[in-house]
Amino acid sequence: MQVAQRMLADARFDRLSVAEIGFRIGLSDASHFVRQCRRHLGRTPGELRRLR
């Protein structure tokens, strides 16, 4: 989840969808990635991108 957090905070990864970032960290389901982000990081991937 730390790798995903760094990717979401870095503008170089904006071309990747949230689902693609989840896939790159080993999660095959976008909804599972969103749930895991909320659980471990306290926010959804979209919220993390908007907060940077």
C-alpha positions in Angstrom: 0.0 0.0 0.0 3.0 2.3 0.5 3.9 1.9 -3.1 0.4 2.7 -4.2 0.4 5.7 -2.0 3.6 7.0 -3.6 2.2 6.3 -7.1 -1.0 8.2 -6.4 0.9 11.1 -5.0 3.3 11.4 -8.0 2.0 13.2 -11.1 4.1 11.0 -13.3 1.6 8.2 -12.7 -1.5 10.3 -13.5 -1.8 8.5 -16.9 -2.5 5.3 -15.0 -6.0 4.5 -13.9 -6.7 3.6 -10.3 -7.3 0.0 -11.4 -3.9 -0.1 -13.2 -2.1 1.1 -10.0 -4.0 -1.6 -8.0 -2.9 -4.2 -10.6 0.7 -3.1 -10.4 0.8 -3.6 -6.7 -0.8 -7.1 -7.0 -4.5 -6.6 -6.7 -6.6 -7.7 -9.7 -9.8 -6.1 -8.7 -10.2 -2.3 -8.6 -12.9 -2.3 -6.0 -10.7 -4.4 -3.7 -7.9 -1.9 -4.2 -10.3 1.0 -3.2 -11.3 -0.9 -0.1 -7.7 -1.7 0.9 -6.7 1.9 0.4 -9.5 3.1 2.6 -8.6 0.5 5.2 -4.8 1.0 5.3 -4.4 4.7 4.2 -7.7 6.2 5.4 -8.8 7.5 2.0 -9.8 6.2 -1.4 -7.3 6.3 -4.3 -9.2 9.2 -5.9 -9.1 11.2 -2.7 -5.3 10.6 -2.3 -4.7 11.9 -5.9 -6.8 15.0 -5.3 -5.0 15.8 -2.0 -1.5 16.2 -3.4 
